[in-house]
Amino acid sequence: MSFKRFIIATLVGVVAGVVCVLLASSGGELTRRAMAGIFASRVLIGFVIGISGLKINWALHGIGMGLIVSIPGAFNAMMAPNPDYSKWMMFFMWLIAGAVYGFVAELVTSVIFKAKIT
C-alpha cells in the first residue's frame, strides 16, 4: 500500500462527503445522524480505495469499491422518509452516487496524482 495513495484517496473521500452532505441537505433538513452517515460512507469509499490492493483497471476499481461500500447506506436510504422518491429509487440513487464518488476518487488518485495501486 502506498501512503501517498492512501492519503489522496481518503482526502478525496472527505471532499466527496462534504459535497454529498451539502447536496442531500439542499432538499430539506437532515438530522446530524443522517449527515454523519452520509459523510462517513463517502469517506469510507476513499479510505477503501486507498488501502485496496486489487490490481484491476482504475475505473472498474473505483466503481466497484464505491458500489460495495455503498450497499449498507443504500438500505438505510430506503428508510428515509422522502415523498418525492420511492424506497427503491432511494436505494439505487445511493448506489449510483457511491459508484460515481468511487470513480471520481480513483480518477483523482490514479490518473491525476498518479498514485497507482502497488
Contact map, one row per residue, 1 for C-alpha under 8 A:
1110110000000000000000000000000000000000000000000111100000000000000000000000000000000000000000000000000000000000000011
1111110000000000000000000000000000000000000000000110000000000000000000000000000000000000000000000000000000000000001011
1111111000000000000000000000000000000000000000000000000000000000000000000000000000000000000000000000000000000000000000
0111111100000000000000000000000000000000000000000000000000000000000000000000000000000000000000000000000000000000001000
1111111110000000000000000000000000000000000000000110000000000000000000000000000000000000000000000000000000001100001110
1111111111000000000000000000000000000000000000101110000000000000000000000000000000000000000000000000000000000000000000
0011111111100000000000000000000000000000000000000100000000000000000000000000000000000000000000000000000000000000000000
0001111111110000000000000000000000000000000000000100000000000000000000000000000000000000000000000000000000011000000000
0000111111111000000000000000000000000000000001101100000000000000000000000000000000000000000000000000000011011000000000
0000011111111100000000000000000000000000001111101100000000000000000000000000000000000000000000000000000000000000000000
0000001111111110000000000000000000000000001001000000000000000000000000000000000000000000000000000000000000000000000000
0000000111111111000000000000000000000000001001000000000000000000000000000000000000000000000000000000000010010000000000
0000000011111111100000000000000000000000011111100000000000000000000000000000000000000000000000000000100010000000000000
0000000001111111110000000000000000000010011001000000000000000000000000000000000000000000000000000000000000000000000000
0000000000111111111000000000000000000000000000000000000000000000000000000000000000000000000000000000000000000000000000
0000000000011111111100000000000000000010011000000000000000000000000000000000000000000000000000000000100000000000000000
0000000000001111111110000000000000000111111000000000000000000000000000000000000000000000000000000000000000000000000000
0000000000000111111111000000000000000010000000000000000000000000000000000000000000000000000000000000000000000000000000
0000000000000011111111100000000000000000000000000000000000000000000000000000000000000000000000000000000000000000000000
0000000000000001111111110000000000000110010000000000000000000000000000000000000000000000000000000000000000000000000000
0000000000000000111111111000000000100110000000000000000000000000000000000000000000000000000000000000000000000000000000
0000000000000000011111111100000000000000000000000000000000000000000000000000000000000000000000000000000000000000000000
0000000000000000001111111110000000000000000000000000000000000000000000000000000000000000000000000000000000000000000000
0000000000000000000111111111010000000000000000000000000000000000000000000000000000000000000000000000000000000000000000
0000000000000000000011111111110000000000000000000000000000000000000000000000000000000000000000000000000000000000000000
0000000000000000000001111111100000000000000000000000000000000000000000000000000000000000000000000000000000000000000000
0000000000000000000000111111100000000000000000000000000000000000000000000000000000000000000000000000000000000000000000
0000000000000000000000011111110000000000000000000000000000000000000000000000000000000000000000000000000000000000000000
0000000000000000000000001111111000000000000000000000000000000000000000000000000000000000000000000000000000000000000000
0000000000000000000000011001111101100000000000000000000000000000000000000000000000000000000000000000000000000000000000
0000000000000000000000000000111111100000000000000000000000000000000000000000000000000000000000000000000000000000000000
0000000000000000000000000000011111110000000000000000000000000000000000000000000000000000000000000000000000000000000000
0000000000000000000000000000001111111000000000000000000000000000000000000000000000000000000000000000000000000000000000
0000000000000000000000000000011111111100000000000000000000000000000000000000000000000000000000000000000000000000000000
0000000000000000000010000000011111111110000000000000000000000000000000000000000000000000000000000000000000000000000000
0000000000000000000000000000000111111111000000000000000000000000000000000000000000000000000000000000000000000000000000
0000000000000000000000000000000011111111100000000000000000000000000000001000000000000000000000000000000000000000000000
0000000000000000100110000000000001111111110000000000000000000000000000001000000000000000000000000000000000000000000000
0000000000000101110110000000000000111111111000000000000000000000000000000000000000000000000000000000000000000000000000
0000000000000000100000000000000000011111111100000000000000000000000000000000000000000000000000000000000000000000000000
0000000000000000100000000000000000001111111110000000000000000000000011001000000000000000000000000000000000000000000000
0000000000001101100100000000000000000111111111000000000000000000000000000000000000000000000000000100100000000000000000
0000000001111101100000000000000000000011111111100000000000000000000000000000000000000000000000000000000000000000000000
0000000001001000000000000000000000000001111111110000000000000000000010000000000000000000000000000000000000000000000000
0000000001001000000000000000000000000000111111111000000000000000110011000000000000000000000000000100110000000000000000
0000000011111100000000000000000000000000011111111100000000000000000000000000000000000000000000000000010010000000000000
0000010011001000000000000000000000000000001111111110000000000000000000000000000000000000000000000000000000000000000000
0000000000000000000000000000000000000000000111111111000000000000100000000000000000000000000000000000000000000000000000
0000010011000000000000000000000000000000000011111111000000001100100000000000000000000000000000000000010011000000000000
1100111111000000000000000000000000000000000001111111000000000000000000000000000000000000000000000000000000000000000000
1100110000000000000000000000000000000000000000111111100000000000000000000000000000000000000000000000000000000000000000
1000000000000000000000000000000000000000000000011111110000000000000000000000000000000000000000000000000000000000000010
1000000000000000000000000000000000000000000000000011111000000000000000000000000000000000000000000000000000000000000011
0000000000000000000000000000000000000000000000000001111100001000000000000000000000000000000000000000000000000000000010
0000000000000000000000000000000000000000000000000000111110000000000000000000000000000000000000000000000000000000000011
0000000000000000000000000000000000000000000000000000011111011000000000000000000000000000000000000000000000000000000000
0000000000000000000000000000000000000000000000000000001111111000000000000000000000000000000000000000000000000000000000
0000000000000000000000000000000000000000000000000000000111111100000000000000000000000000000000000000000001100100000000
0000000000000000000000000000000000000000000000000000000011111110000000000000000000000000000000000000001001100000000000
0000000000000000000000000000000000000000000000000000000111111111000000000000000000000000000000000000001000000000000000
0000000000000000000000000000000000000000000000001000010111111111100000000000000000000000000000000000001001000000000000
0000000000000000000000000000000000000000000000001000000001111111110000000000000000000000000000000010111111100000000000
0000000000000000000000000000000000000000000000000000000000111111111000000000000000000000000000000111111000000000000000
0000000000000000000000000000000000000000000000000000000000011111111100000000000000000000000000000010010000000000000000
0000000000000000000000000000000000000000000010011000000000001111111110000000000000000000000000000010010000000000000000
0000000000000000000000000000000000000000000010000000000000000111111111000000000000000000000000100111111000000000000000
0000000000000000000000000000000000000000000000000000000000000011111111100000000000000000000000110110010000000000000000
0000000000000000000000000000000000000000000000000000000000000001111111100000000000000000000000000000000000000000000000
0000000000000000000000000000000000000000100110000000000000000000111111110000000000000000000000000100000000000000000000
0000000000000000000000000000000000000000100010000000000000000000011111111100000000000000000001100100000000000000000000
0000000000000000000000000000000000000000000000000000000000000000001111111110000000000000000000100000000000000000000000
0000000000000000000000000000000000000000000000000000000000000000000011111111000000000000000000000000000000000000000000
0000000000000000000000000000000000001100100000000000000000000000000001111111100000000000000001000000000000000000000000
0000000000000000000000000000000000000000000000000000000000000000000001111111110000000000011101100000000000000000000000
0000000000000000000000000000000000000000000000000000000000000000000000111111111000000000001000000000000000000000000000
0000000000000000000000000000000000000000000000000000000000000000000000011111111100000000000000000000000000000000000000
0000000000000000000000000000000000000000000000000000000000000000000000001111111100000010011001000000000000000000000000
0000000000000000000000000000000000000000000000000000000000000000000000000111111100000111011000000000000000000000000000
0000000000000000000000000000000000000000000000000000000000000000000000000011111110000010000000000000000000000000000000
0000000000000000000000000000000000000000000000000000000000000000000000000001111111000000000000000000000000000000000000
0000000000000000000000000000000000000000000000000000000000000000000000000000001111100000000000000000000000000000000000
0000000000000000000000000000000000000000000000000000000000000000000000000000000111111100000000000000000000000000000000
0000000000000000000000000000000000000000000000000000000000000000000000000000000011111100000000000000000000000000000000
0000000000000000000000000000000000000000000000000000000000000000000000000000000001111100000000000000000000000000000000
0000000000000000000000000000000000000000000000000000000000000000000000000000000001111110110000000000000000000000000000
0000000000000000000000000000000000000000000000000000000000000000000000000000010001111111110000000000000000000000000000
0000000000000000000000000000000000000000000000000000000000000000000000000000111000001111111000000000000000000000000000
0000000000000000000000000000000000000000000000000000000000000000000000000000010000000111111100000000000000000000000000
0000000000000000000000000000000000000000000000000000000000000000000000000000000000001111111110000000000000000000000000
0000000000000000000000000000000000000000000000000000000000000000000000000100110000001111111111000000000000000000000000
0000000000000000000000000000000000000000000000000000000000000000000000000110110000000011111111100000000000000000000000
0000000000000000000000000000000000000000000000000000000000000000000000000100000000000001111111110000000000000000000000
0000000000000000000000000000000000000000000000000000000000000000000000000000000000000000111111111000000000000000000000
0000000000000000000000000000000000000000000000000000000000000000000001001100100000000000011111111100000000000000000000
0000000000000000000000000000000000000000000000000000000000000000011001100100000000000000001111111110000000000000000000
0000000000000000000000000000000000000000000000000000000000000000001000000000000000000000000111111111000000000000000000
0000000000000000000000000000000000000000000000000000000000000000000000000000000000000000000011111111100000000000000000
0000000000000000000000000000000000000000010010000000000000000010011011000000000000000000000001111111110000000000000000
0000000000000000000000000000000000000000000000000000000000000111111000000000000000000000000000111111111000000000000000
0000000000000000000000000000000000000000000000000000000000000010010000000000000000000000000000011111111100000000000000
0000000000001001000000000000000000000000010010000000000000000110010000000000000000000000000000001111111110000000000000
0000000000000000000000000000000000000000000011001000000000000111111000000000000000000000000000000111111111000000000000
0000000000000000000000000000000000000000000000000000000000111110010000000000000000000000000000000011111111100000000000
0000000000000000000000000000000000000000000000000000000000000100000000000000000000000000000000000001111111110000000000
0000000010011000000000000000000000000000000001001000000000000100000000000000000000000000000000000000111111111000000000
0000000010000000000000000000000000000000000000001000000001101100000000000000000000000000000000000000011111111110000000
0000000000000000000000000000000000000000000000000000000001100100000000000000000000000000000000000000001111111111000000
0000000110010000000000000000000000000000000000000000000000000000000000000000000000000000000000000000000111111111100000
0000100110000000000000000000000000000000000000000000000000000000000000000000000000000000000000000000000011111111111100
0000100000000000000000000000000000000000000000000000000001000000000000000000000000000000000000000000000001111111111110
0000000000000000000000000000000000000000000000000000000000000000000000000000000000000000000000000000000001111111111000
0000000000000000000000000000000000000000000000000000000000000000000000000000000000000000000000000000000000111111110000
0000000000000000000000000000000000000000000000000000000000000000000000000000000000000000000000000000000000011111111000
0000000000000000000000000000000000000000000000000000000000000000000000000000000000000000000000000000000000001111111100
0101100000000000000000000000000000000000000000000000000000000000000000000000000000000000000000000000000000001110111110
0000100000000000000000000000000000000000000000000000000000000000000000000000000000000000000000000000000000001100011111
1100100000000000000000000000000000000000000000000001111000000000000000000000000000000000000000000000000000000100001111
1100000000000000000000000000000000000000000000000000101000000000000000000000000000000000000000000000000000000000000111
